[in-house]
């Protein structure tokens, strides 16, 4: 298998749109990166009314629904209409984004969720060794970010390692093409929520372009529109990206310090609690399936789990004993393993659920936590 194909598979597995989807009943390792769900208005143009053929030579601006969208963006974001229309006219349909977002046909088998296989893609020798090196090289900046946001250095490092292999693979698709395509040609008519979300991201991309914070005609990223070392979507870039120096323009592509601080700020804003582990040192009852709620928030407490038969791990260190983590909501998560046909269960703290806001997948958040543990000095 070629290195290119292998890398594309990894992108689909862990950096697709999991971080962008609305919370679902059973989070999976669905295809993004990144971080950045937006709170936005309903999509412009229903799925049924969108043409299925490729855009004309006049591009996306030839569509009435895009013209309506452009006027709305100009009015609500106080951007000259010509700036919006010129940018959207420049957008090209990105077939690979459509292909990778297309759901299986009815009756077609869906990919089997396999925690062991997923984990092996990210908690592996190269990412572990390079993660240790990253911790050493950027120790001072990571310590400053941890001091400001309460997010440990190894967690920030693991996010960057899973997302882009420490900045090596940031994507080579034009973000404008990716997000415009998924805003107006999303391949699943039933997912109006995704269309709404991508149109919100497109609005923020246009605004960032108009403000000169990026050049959307040149900006590259993933097939879903995630950008830079931490794979931020436009909404996350707008809300959470930060300059580590506090003086220079924000640069998530070439400035590792900015990427480190921005990851820390994102997690803090999404509920990261300093000093709390990702998983509680708990032994669950023999069959904990009934404790799994499948959401993206913690809803149980330590008393609930104890009543269900959970116990503190005998080998838990003094610092891990029912102390700080037992004062916070907890959740039981499931990690299916088809070979052998078993499921791994873990007891998650609010910090686990903060990680799922980066990519809304139990697999993703657990892989980040496990890589963070493996690279920890």
N, C-alpha and C positions, 0 to 999 in steps of 0.2 A: 504494500500500500504506500502511495507517495506521501511525502511529508505534507504536501499541500492538502490532500484529501483528509489525512489524519487530523490536521489542524482544523479544517472545516467541520469535521465531526465533533471536535471538542467545543467549537464555538456553538454549534447547534445544541450540544448537550448541556452547556452551562452558561452560555452568555447570550442566549436568544432573547426572549421577551419575558422570561419569568419575573424579572424585576419590574415589569411594567404592567402586568396583568392585575386586574382587580382581585381581591382576596377570594379564594375559592374554597369549596368544602373540603377538598383534599389536595393540598399543595403537592406538586410533583416536580420532577426535573424537566419541566417544559422548557423549550427553547427560548437572553439578555442579558443582555447585560443590563446592566446597569440599573442604575438607580434613577428613579425619577418618575413617580406617578404624579399626574397633575389633576387638580380640581378644576374642571372646565365645563363648558356648556355642551349641549347635545351636538352630535355630528351634523355637518352640513351635507345634505343629500343622503337619502336613505340608501341602504345596500341594494335594494331592488332596482333603484333608478340609476345606479352608476353603470356606465357602459363597460362591457367586458372586453371590448377590443382595445388594442393599443391606442394611445393618444394620437391625434393627427399631427401633421408637421408643425402646427402652431403650438403644440405642446399642451400642457395641462390647462393653460389659460383659455383654451378653446371651449372648455366645458362650462356650462352655466353654473353648476354647483361650485366650481372653483372660483368663478367670478364673484358669486355671492360671498364665499368664504373670504376672498381678498378684501372686499369692501368692509366686511365685518372686522377683520384684523386691523385695517387702516383706521377705522372709526374707534374701536375699543382700545387700541394700543397707541393711538396718536402718532401714527406713522404715515408719511405721504403715500398715497395710493400707488403712485408710480414705482416707488421702492418695492412695495409688496408685489405688484403685478410683474415687474421686471424679473424679480427673483423666482416667482412661480413659473413664469414662462421659460425660465432657464432650466427648470427641473426636468429630468428624464426618467421615464419608467424603468424601474430596476427589477427585471424578471426574477433574479435569484431571491429577492425579498419575498416576492409572491410565492415562489416555489417552496421556500423553507417555512412559510407561514400557512401553507395550504393544509387543512386537516385531512386525515385519511378518508377515502370514499366509504360510504355505508357498506358494512360488511368486511371492509379491509382491516386486517389486524393492526392494532396499535402497538407501538414500541413497548416492550416489557420493562417495567420499572425494576431496576437491578442496582441496589445500593452498592454492592461489592464492586461491580464494574465501574460505576460512576466514581466511587472513591478512588479507585486505582488510577483513574485519569488525572487526578489532582494531588493526591497525597502519595507522591512518588519521588524517586531519588533526585531527579533534576530540580524539581520545585523545592524540595527540602533543602538541598545544598545551596541553591541560589537564594533561598529565603534566609538561610543563616548568613550568607554573604551580605545580603541586603540589610539585615539587622546591624551588621558590623559597620558597613560603609555609611549608613544613614542614622547611626545611633543617636547623634545629638539632636537631629530634627525630630526623630521619632519620640525621643524623651520630651521634647518641648510640646509636641502634639498631645502626648499622653498627659502631660501636666495640665494642658489647657482643656482637653475634652474628656479625660478619664478613660480613653480607649487605649488598651495596652499596645505596645509596639508590635508584638507578634501578631495581633489581630489585624492591625492596619496592613502589615506586611503580607499576611496571608490573603487578604482581599485583593491586593495588587497582584500577588502571585497567581491566584485563580483567574482573575480577570484577563490579564495581559502577559503573563509570564514575566512580571516585573518590568513591563513596558516594551517588551519585544514585539508583541503582536497587538496593535491597536486598531486594526481593520483598514482596508483599502477601498472601501466603497464611499462614494460621496454622500455625506449625511443628508444633504438636500434631496437627493434622488430617493434615498431609502425612506425618509419620513414622509415625503410627498406621496410616494407610491403606496405606502401603508395607510395614509390618510384617505386616499380616494380610490384605491384599487385593492383594499384588503380582501383576501380570498375567501373569507368565511362570512357569509351574509348574516349568520346568527350572532356574530360578535360585535354588536353595535358598541359595546363598552370599549373594545379595542380601537375601533374607528374613532370614537370620542377621545380616547387617550392619545392616539397618534396625532389627531388634529390639534390637541392642546400642545403637544410637543412641537408641532410645526409652527404654531403661533409664537411660542417662546424662541424657536430658532430664528424666525423672521425678526423678532424684536432684538435678539442679540446681534444679528447682522446689522440691523438699522442703527444700533448703538455703537457699532464698530468693535464689539467685543470678540467677534470672529468674522471670517469671510465665508459665508455659507456656499459661495460658488466654488470654494476650494477645500473646505473642511472635509477630512476623511474620517471614517469610523466603521462600525460594524454594520452588517446588513439591516439591523434594526435601528441604527442611528446613534449608537453609543460612542462616546468620543474619549480619546486621551488615555493616559496611564491608568486612571481609575474607571474608565468606561462610563462616564456620566452622560445621561441623556440631557437634552437642552434644558428641561425644567430643573433638573438637579444642578446643572451648571449655573443657572440663573439664581437658584435659591441657596445653594450650599458651597459652591466653589469659593475658595478664599486664597489670598496671597499670603504665603508664609511670612514674608518680610513686612507685610502691611503697607508697603510703598509701591511695589512694582505691579504692573498689570498681571492679572491671573493667567497662568499658562499651565494647562494640564497635560500638554504634549511633551514638552521638553524640560519642564521644571519639576523635578521629583519632589522637592520640598512642598510645592503647592499641592501636588497630588496627595501627599501624606496628610497635610493639614485638612484638605478637603474631605478625605475619607473619614477622618476623625470627626469633623464637624457634621457630616451627614449622619453618622451613627449616633452621635450625641443628640442630634435633633430628632432622631427616630427612637429615642427611648433608652439608649445605652446608659447603664448605671455603673459608675466607677467602683471597682472593688468586688463586683459580682462575677461569679464564674458563668460560663455559657451553659453548662450542665450541672445539676445538683448531684452530689455523690449519694445516689439513692438506689437501692435494690427494689425493683418493682415486684408486685405479686406475680404468680406463675403465668396468668393469662391477663395481661393489662389492656387488651383490645378495647374494652369498654371505657377506658380512661382517655382514649384518643378522641379528641373532638375535631381534629383536622383543620382548625383555623389558624390564623396568624396572630393570635393574642393568647396570653396566658390567662386561664379562667379558674384554675384550681388553687387550693392552698395546701400547705404541709399537713394540716389536720385532715383534710379530705383524703390525701394520699395515704396517710397513716391508717385512717379508718378503712381504706380499701385493701390494706395489707402491705403497703410500702414500708421499707425500713431503711435506716441510715446504713451505708456500707460499713462493715466492720473495720475495713482498712482505711477509712477516711482519716485524713490527718486532723490534728487539733483545729487548725484554721478552717477546715472544711466541715466541721461538725455543725449541726443545725444551729447556725448563727445568722449571719446577715441574709443569706439566700432564703431562709425559711420565713422571713418577714415579708416576702414578695409573692405575687401570684406565680404559679407554676403551670406547666403544661406537659403532657406526655405526647411524644412524637413517635411516629412509626417509620421505619426504613426497610421496605420489603427486599428480601433476598430470595429470588426464585430457585437458586441452586446453592445449597439445599433450600427446600421450600420452607423458609423460616422468615421471620420478621424481627429486626432488632428494634428495641424500644429504649428510649432515653427520657429522662426528666429534664425539661428545658426551663431555664429562667427567663426573665424579660430580655436579657442580653441576646439569647438565641433569637427571639422574635424581632429584635432590632436588626439582626443580620438578615432576616427574611425580608426586610424592607428594601434591601439592596437587590435581592433577587428572590422572588416569592416562591421559594422551593425549600422544603425540608432537606433535600439532598444537598443543595448548594450551601445552605447555612451550616450544615454538619461538616461538609468537606472543608469549609473555611476554618471551623473550630478545630478539626483534626489536624489540618496543615499547620495552624498556629501552634498547636501543642507540639508537633513534630519538630518545628524550627526553633522552639523556645530554648534559650541558652540555660 
